[in-house]
Amino acid sequence: MHTLFEEAGKFLAGRILSETDASMQVELDSGKRVKVKAANALLKFEKPAPAELLSRGQLLSLEIDLDLAWEFASDEEFSFADLARDYFSADPSQAASLEQQAAALFRLFEAPHYFRRAGKGRFKKAPAEILQLALAGIEKKKILAAQISAWAEELAQGQCPVPVREQLYKILFKPDKNSAEYKAVVEAARASHLQPLDLLQRAGAITSAYQFHWKRFLFENFPKGTAFPALQAPVAKEELPLADVRAFSIDDSSTTEIDDALSVQGLGSGTVTLGIHIAAPGLAVLPGSAIDLLGRARLSTVYMPGYKLTMLPDEVVQSYTLQEGRNCPALSLYVTLDESTLAISQSVTRLEMVPIASNLRHDKLDTVFTEAFFEDAVATGAPAADIAWGQELSFLHRLAKTLKAQREVVRGKPENFNRPDYNFKLDKPGGGEPQGDETVNISTRQRGAPLDLIVAEAMILANSTWGEWLAEHGVPGIYRSQASMAPGVKVRMGTRALPHAGLGVKSYAWSTSPLRRYVDLVNQWQLIACVRNGRTAALVAPFKPKDTDLFAIISSFDAAYSAYNGFQAGIERYWTLKYLQQNGISELTATAFKDNLVRADELPLVLPAAGAQGLPRGARVRVRLGEIDQITLDVHSTVIERLDAEPEDAELEDELDGGEELAAGPISIAVDMSEPGLEAPGDAPAA
């Protein structure tokens, strides 16, 4: 005796070896013996052989028209044997053959949209309206499958369908794995044995490498676009006293968000007052306001060669930037010093209107205010009075060098920055957003140039002084700290006034760029509360101790700032590679960096070099460049000559907080075809 039974959704048949009321022992054609529950046994038969019945039944089931079977089926619950009799037999009193019963069973089982299961071998046909919906869905899936196959074929042939092109960045970086466009790319990639990015490039989906990087960044960070809503810049209502100073700022000519300015009073009197004046949008942009929500959404200005996305709307920036010729609302730190020893005797913070006398531009004045200029001023004791701001800048440079030396004592070793900064200038006749094909010029500017040193030390002084001042008032702020300068100890953000070992200060709270960084705006609100309320500031400050909102801001800022810095590094690398191509540069002099990496001597470029393995750090070489990939930002090279015999070990450069060089490497865009997912993990440099 044989039986046909169901097991795990499959139909099997075999010889019955033994049987009880509850189960039976069955031997399959393969020789395997299985225990079958009696409830799962659907047919018992002597002939034909089990394998033959299964084969004949499957073949005959293909001839059953489901629509006709649905018409024949009873409106009540029925068995597969009932349907086989009604469908195959002209005589209702005559039972269907064993083969016909098996065929009906198989066909009913594989058509759940026509018939739903109602028990052991029993079924009930679906209502007409539900069946129509199911059939429409099946037809839709067939059409979609055909569309996916058609798109995949186009992609494999080197053509990109419009719907796939429109979903390019979503497919690559945040895919909906159920979308037809995504499935078409995966199907075509598998069929053509290409990586999805290579496939899409070959199909012409990516027409501009620059636009690829730019739109990818916007897709991931500004999915709703970069335009600000139409909002009017708020006006500070508080009447502020006018400061009796002449302040000046020092920035690059392209800077529009002028956050900081300096003033010097009392030169020649023995007691000098240094004023550090910070733009004060926090007087009018209040926590929770519409403008605040915009700033909190962006968290920082995004910088890139030839363009930027400001944190705040331009109307707000222009209202509070420290523009020359205007009296600007500012948060001012006044530091009183001994003119001879430069010892600080006291400091005071005020809210006031500050007259901005001049916006100095270091790219125009670096050749005037050189190290030699300031050395001559010290040697003669008489800085050139006929040069505008010469006396003030000479004093500030002497002060900056002293402040730097004092910090270096605390940090335990000198700051060492011997690599230059690089300036990117794009030739954009029409202005506006770059398109990626502009001519790029890359120039160098030595780190720690005198004017830079003046500004940097003044800002470090303000941020460290205000950080301690907040702590003295019991008002929380957002701090940057570093426990030690040991390798691997990173700068972290938190709400406690902890030391910053890398800078050599007791505490450090970013407060000097409120137009460009959201944490600075937050700290400015807290500082304003201290100025207005003194020792009771903790009771009225916008953010209270252990405020969870502060921690949320820190977390969001860290993520956004890292993403923005990563993009800036990547797009600067793009323009560096573009510079190589535009100038036909095929060879470079470089310095061994680590592993097989070398650093170009005259460009902001780190790249792998075959033959650099085993070279000591600091060894100078000449390398020949290979092919440049503007999408992955990859370029390889080969060492062709060693330029020095016994190089001295290069000292690791210090990483000044907020000023590390961002040396982006190639972008990795990988696809796991076993579990389809297209991801592009971006390099996220430490802030």
DAQUICOR-V846092 format. One record per backbone hydrogen bond with DSSP energy under -1.0 kcal/mol. NH is the residue of the N-H (numbers start at 1). CO is the residue of the C=O. If there is no record, write none. Layout:
<<NH;CO> <NH;CO>>
This chain:
<<2;45> <3;14> <4;43> <5;12> <6;40> <7;10> <10;7> <12;5> <14;3> <15;27> <16;1> <17;25> <18;25> <20;23> <24;36> <25;18> <26;34> <27;15> <28;32> <31;28> <34;26> <36;24> <38;22> <40;37> <42;4> <43;4> <45;2> <53;49> <54;50> <55;51> <56;52> <57;53> <58;54> <59;55> <60;56> <61;57> <63;60> <64;61> <69;65> <70;66> <71;67> <72;68> <73;69> <78;123> <80;121> <83;79> <84;80> <85;81> <86;82> <87;83> <88;84> <89;85> <94;91> <101;97> <102;98> <103;99> <104;100> <105;101> <106;102> <107;103> <108;104> <109;105> <110;106> <111;108> <114;111> <115;111> <116;124> <118;122> <122;119> <123;78> <124;116> <126;114> <131;127> <132;128> <133;129> <134;130> <135;131> <136;132> <137;133> <138;134> <139;135> <140;136> <141;137> <142;138> <143;139> <144;140> <145;141> <146;142> <147;143> <148;144> <149;145> <150;146> <151;147> <152;148> <153;149> <154;150> <155;151> <156;152> <157;153> <158;155> <159;154> <165;161> <166;162> <167;163> <168;165> <171;167> <172;168> <173;169> <174;170> <179;176> <183;179> <184;180> <185;181> <186;182> <187;183> <188;184> <189;185> <190;186> <191;187> <192;188> <194;189> <199;195> <200;196> <201;197> <202;198> <203;199> <204;201> <205;200> <212;208> <213;209> <214;210> <215;211> <216;212> <217;213> <218;214> <219;215> <220;216> <221;217> <222;218> <225;222> <231;229> <243;353> <245;243> <247;355> <248;262> <249;358> <251;360> <255;252> <258;256> <259;257> <261;277> <262;248> <263;275> <265;273> <269;266> <272;337> <273;265> <274;335> <275;263> <276;333> <277;261> <278;331> <279;259> <280;329> <283;280> <284;281> <285;281> <286;284> <289;286> <293;289> <294;290> <295;291> <296;292> <297;293> <298;294> <299;295> <301;516> <302;309> <304;307> <307;304> <309;302> <317;313> <318;314> <319;315> <320;316> <321;317> <322;258> <323;321> <325;356> <326;323> <328;354> <330;352> <331;278> <332;350> <333;276> <334;348> <335;274> <336;346> <337;272> <338;343> <339;270> <342;338> <345;336> <348;334> <350;332> <352;330> <353;241> <354;328> <356;326> <357;247> <358;247> <360;249> <362;251> <364;361> <365;361> <366;362> <368;365> <369;365> <370;368> <374;370> <375;371> <376;372> <377;373> <378;374> <379;375> <380;376> <381;377> <390;387> <393;389> <394;390> <395;391> <396;392> <397;393> <398;394> <399;395> <400;396> <401;397> <402;398> <403;399> <404;400> <405;401> <406;402> <407;403> <408;404> <409;405> <410;406> <411;407> <412;408> <421;445> <423;443> <425;441> <427;439> <428;426> <431;428> <441;425> <443;423> <445;421> <449;446> <453;449> <454;450> <455;451> <456;452> <457;453> <458;454> <459;455> <460;456> <461;457> <462;458> <463;459> <464;460> <465;461> <466;462> <467;463> <468;464> <469;465> <470;466> <471;467> <472;468> <473;469> <474;471> <475;470> <479;494> <480;508> <481;492> <482;499> <489;486> <492;481> <494;479> <498;496> <500;505> <501;482> <504;500> <505;500> <509;463> <516;513> <517;513> <518;299> <521;517> <522;518> <523;519> <524;520> <525;521> <526;522> <527;523> <528;524> <529;525> <530;526> <531;527> <532;528> <533;529> <534;530> <536;533> <537;534> <539;536> <540;537> <541;537> <547;544> <551;547> <552;548> <553;549> <554;550> <555;551> <556;552> <557;553> <558;554> <559;555> <560;556> <561;557> <562;558> <563;559> <564;560> <565;561> <566;562> <567;563> <568;564> <569;565> <570;566> <571;567> <572;568> <573;569> <574;570> <575;571> <576;572> <577;573> <578;574> <579;575> <580;576> <581;577> <582;578> <583;579> <584;581> <585;580> <588;623> <590;621> <591;599> <592;619> <593;597> <597;594> <598;607> <599;591> <600;605> <601;589> <605;603> <607;598> <609;596> <610;637> <612;609> <615;612> <618;592> <619;616> <621;590> <622;641> <623;588> <624;638> <625;586> <626;636> <629;634> <633;629> <634;629> <637;608> <638;624> <639;610> <640;622> <641;622> <643;620> <654;416> <659;656> <667;632> <670;679> <672;677> <679;670>>
